[in-house]
Amino acid sequence: MACIVFCASSVQAVDISTMVEKRISEDGKTLDLTGLNIGPRGAKELAAMESLSSLTTLHLQGNRIRARGMKALAKSPHLSKLKHLDLWGNLLGDVGLKAIAESPYLIKLESLKLWKNEISDDSMKFLVSSKNFFDLKTLMLNDNIITPFGAAIIAKSENFLKLETLNLFRNEVSDEGALAFSKSTHFPKLEILYLGDNNITDKGAVVLIGSNAFPALKTLDLGKNLLGEASAMAAFKVNRMEKVLVIYR
C-alpha cells in the first residue's frame, strides 16, 4: 500500500513538472495550467518549483486547489514576482483568500481573479487590511457569496487606490451594498464597476447612478437586477452626457 501511495505521488510530481515544461512561456514569465484539475497536491508541487522564479502571470482556472493548495502557493518564495493571478473555480473559500492576503511573497499583484470561489463576507476583513493589494488594478470577485455587509467593507476600504476594475457580478450585494458604494471615497482610479445580478432595485441603483463616488468611472454595469423606470431614467440622464456608460438591462 505504501508503495502504491509513493508511486502515485511520484507520478503526479512528474506530471506537474511535465505540464509546466509544456505550458510555460519561452521567457518563463507566463504559465497557463487552466482546467487541469491539479488539486491541492498539485499546487504543493507547483509551489516547490524553483523554475517559476521569473513567473509574472499564472493561470490556474478550474484546478480545484482549495484552501490547502492556496496556502502552499502563498508560502512559495518562487512566486514572489507574480503580478497576475487567475484562480477562477478553485474552491478557495475564505481561508484561501486569507492565505493570499497574508502571503509574504504575493506582494506585487496587479490583477487578482477570484471569481467562483465560495468567498463570503468572512474574508473581506483580510482583503481590505492586507498590504499585498496596494498595486492592484483588477479585482474579480464575481460569482461568490458577498452580501451587503461585505460590500460595505470593500466600499469603505482605503486599500484600493490604484484599482481600475472591480467585479462583484452575481453576488448578494442588494440595495444596501449599492448604497454603500455610492458613498465610497477611496476609489480615485476605478473605471469599471460590475454589480449586475445582485438583487439591486431602484432604491439602490438610482442613488448609485447619481453619485460622484468614482471620479474616473467609465462603465457601471447594473444589468440583470430588479430595476424599473426610475433606474432607466437615471441611467438615461447619465448616458446622455457620454462620460459614463450605465448598463441597466
C-alpha positions in Angstrom: 0.0 0.0 0.0 2.8 2.4 0.9 4.5 1.7 -2.4 1.3 2.4 -4.3 0.9 5.8 -2.5 4.5 6.7 -3.1 4.4 5.7 -6.7 1.2 7.7 -7.2 2.8 10.8 -5.6 5.9 10.4 -7.8 3.8 10.1 -11.0 1.9 13.3 -10.0 5.1 15.1 -9.4 6.4 14.1 -12.8 3.1 15.1 -14.4 3.1 18.5 -12.9 6.7 19.1 -14.0 5.9 17.9 -17.5 2.8 20.1 -17.7 4.8 23.1 -16.5 7.5 22.5 -19.0 5.0 22.2 -21.9 2.9 25.2 -20.8 5.3 27.8 -19.6 6.2 30.6 -22.0 9.7 30.7 -23.5 10.7 33.7 -21.3 9.4 31.9 -18.2 7.1 34.7 -17.3 3.7 33.1 -18.1 2.2 29.8 -17.1 -1.2 28.5 -18.1 -2.5 25.4 -16.3 -6.2 26.1 -16.9 -8.6 23.2 -16.4 -6.0 20.6 -15.5 -7.6 19.8 -12.1 -4.2 19.6 -10.3 -5.8 19.8 -6.9 -4.1 20.7 -3.6 -1.3 18.2 -4.1 -0.5 19.5 -7.5 -0.5 23.1 -6.1 2.0 22.0 -3.5 4.3 20.5 -6.2 3.9 23.7 -8.1 4.9 25.8 -5.1 8.2 24.0 -4.7 9.4 24.6 -8.3 12.4 26.9 -8.5 11.9 27.1 -12.2 8.9 29.5 -11.6 11.1 32.2 -10.1 10.6 34.5 -13.1 6.9 34.0 -13.3 4.7 37.1 -13.5 1.4 35.6 -14.8 -0.2 32.4 -13.5 -3.5 31.0 -14.8 -4.9 28.3 -12.6 -8.6 28.4 -13.6 -10.6 25.3 -12.8 -8.0 23.3 -10.8 -9.8 22.8 -7.5 -6.7 23.5 -5.5 -8.8 24.5 -2.5 -7.5 26.4 0.6 -4.8 23.8 1.2 -3.3 24.3 -2.2 -3.5 28.1 -2.0 -1.7 28.0 1.4 1.2 26.2 -0.3 1.3 28.7 -3.2 1.1 31.6 -0.8 4.2 30.4 1.1 6.3 29.9 -2.1 9.2 32.3 -2.5 9.4 31.2 -6.1 6.2 33.2 -6.9 7.4 36.5 -5.5 7.4 38.2 -8.9 3.7 37.3 -9.7 1.7 40.3 -10.9 -1.3 38.5 -12.5 -3.1 35.6 -10.7 -6.2 33.9 -12.1 -7.9 31.5 -9.6 -11.3 31.0 -11.1 -13.2 28.0 -9.8 -10.7 26.7 -7.3 -13.0 26.3 -4.2 -10.6 28.5 -2.2 -13.2 29.8 0.3 -12.4 32.4 2.9 -9.4 30.5 4.2 -7.8 30.6 0.7 -8.3 34.4 0.4 -6.8 34.8 3.8 -3.7 32.9 2.7 -3.3 35.3 -0.3 -3.8 38.4 1.9 -1.2 37.2 4.4 1.4 35.9 2.0 4.9 37.4 2.4 5.5 36.8 -1.3 2.4 37.7 -3.2 3.1 41.4 -2.7 3.3 42.7 -6.3 -0.2 41.6 -7.6 -1.8 43.9 -10.2 -4.7 41.6 -11.1 -6.4 39.1 -8.9 -9.2 37.0 -10.2 -11.1 35.1 -7.5 -14.4 34.5 -9.2 -16.4 31.5 -8.3 -14.5 30.5 -5.2 -17.2 30.4 -2.4 -15.8 33.6 -0.9 -18.0 35.3 1.7 -18.1 38.3 4.0 -15.9 36.5 6.5 -12.7 37.1 4.5 -13.4 40.7 3.5 -11.5 42.0 6.6 -8.4 40.2 5.3 -8.8 41.6 1.9 -9.1 45.3 2.9 -6.4 45.2 5.6 -3.7 43.4 3.6 -0.7 45.4 2.3 -0.5 43.0 -0.6 -3.1 44.8 -2.7 -1.8 48.3 -2.9 -0.8 47.9 -6.6 -4.0 46.0 -7.5 -5.7 47.3 -10.7 -8.1 44.5 -11.3 -10.1 42.6 -8.7 -12.6 39.9 -9.8 -14.9 38.7 -7.0 -17.9 37.8 -9.2 -19.9 34.6 -8.6 -19.3 34.5 -4.8 -21.5 35.0 -1.8 -20.7 38.5 -0.7 -23.6 40.3 1.0 -24.3 44.0 1.8 -22.1 43.6 4.8 -19.1 42.5 2.8 -19.8 45.1 0.1 -19.8 47.8 2.7 -16.4 46.7 3.9 -15.0 46.9 0.4 -16.7 50.3 -0.2 -15.1 51.8 2.9 -11.6 50.4 2.2 -8.6 52.7 1.6 -6.7 49.7 0.2 -7.5 50.0 -3.5 -6.3 53.5 -4.6 -5.0 52.1 -7.9 -7.9 49.8 -8.6 -9.4 50.3 -12.1 -11.8 47.3 -12.4 -13.9 45.8 -9.6 -16.2 42.9 -10.5 -18.9 41.8 -8.0 -21.3 40.4 -10.6 -23.7 37.7 -9.2 -23.2 38.1 -5.5 -25.7 39.2 -2.9 -24.9 42.9 -2.7 -28.5 44.2 -2.9 -29.6 47.8 -2.3 -27.7 48.2 1.0 -24.4 47.3 -0.8 -25.2 49.6 -3.7 -25.8 52.5 -1.3 -22.6 51.7 0.5 -20.7 52.1 -2.8 -22.5 55.3 -3.5 -20.7 56.8 -0.5 -17.2 55.5 -1.4 -14.4 58.0 -1.3 -11.3 55.9 -1.9 -11.5 54.7 -5.5 -10.0 57.5 -7.5 -9.0 55.4 -10.4 -11.9 53.0 -10.7 -13.1 52.9 -14.3 -15.3 49.8 -14.4 -17.7 48.5 -11.7 -19.7 45.4 -12.2 -22.7 45.0 -9.9 -25.1 43.0 -12.1 -27.3 40.2 -10.9 -27.2 41.3 -7.2 -30.9 41.8 -6.4 -30.5 45.6 -6.6 -33.7 47.6 -7.0 -34.4 51.2 -7.9 -33.7 52.1 -4.3 -30.0 51.4 -4.5 -29.5 51.8 -8.2 -30.8 55.4 -8.6 -28.6 56.7 -5.8 -25.5 54.8 -7.1 -26.1 56.0 -10.7 -26.3 59.6 -9.5 -23.4 59.5 -7.1 -20.0 61.1 -7.6 -18.2 58.3 -5.7 -16.0 57.3 -8.6 -14.5 60.3 -10.5 -12.8 58.1 -13.2 -15.7 55.8 -13.8 -16.4 54.8 -17.4 -18.7 51.8 -17.0 -21.3 50.9 -14.4 -22.9 47.6 -15.1 -26.2 47.0 -13.2 -27.6 44.5 -15.6 -29.8 41.6 -14.5 -31.0 43.4 -11.4 -34.6 44.2 -10.4 -34.6 47.7 -12.0 -37.6 49.7 -13.1 -38.4 53.0 -14.8 -36.6 55.1 -12.1 -33.3 53.4 -12.8 -33.8 53.6 -16.5 -34.4 57.4 -16.3 -31.4 57.9 -14.1 -29.2 55.8 -16.5 -30.6 57.8 -19.5 -29.5 61.1 -17.9 -26.0 59.9 -17.2 -25.6 58.1 -20.6 -26.7 61.2 -22.4 -23.6 63.1 -21.0 -21.4 60.4 -22.6 -18.9 60.3 -19.8 -20.2 57.1 -18.1 -21.9 54.2 -19.6 -24.6 52.8 -17.3 -25.9 49.3 -18.2 -29.2 48.6 -16.6 -30.8 45.8 -18.5 
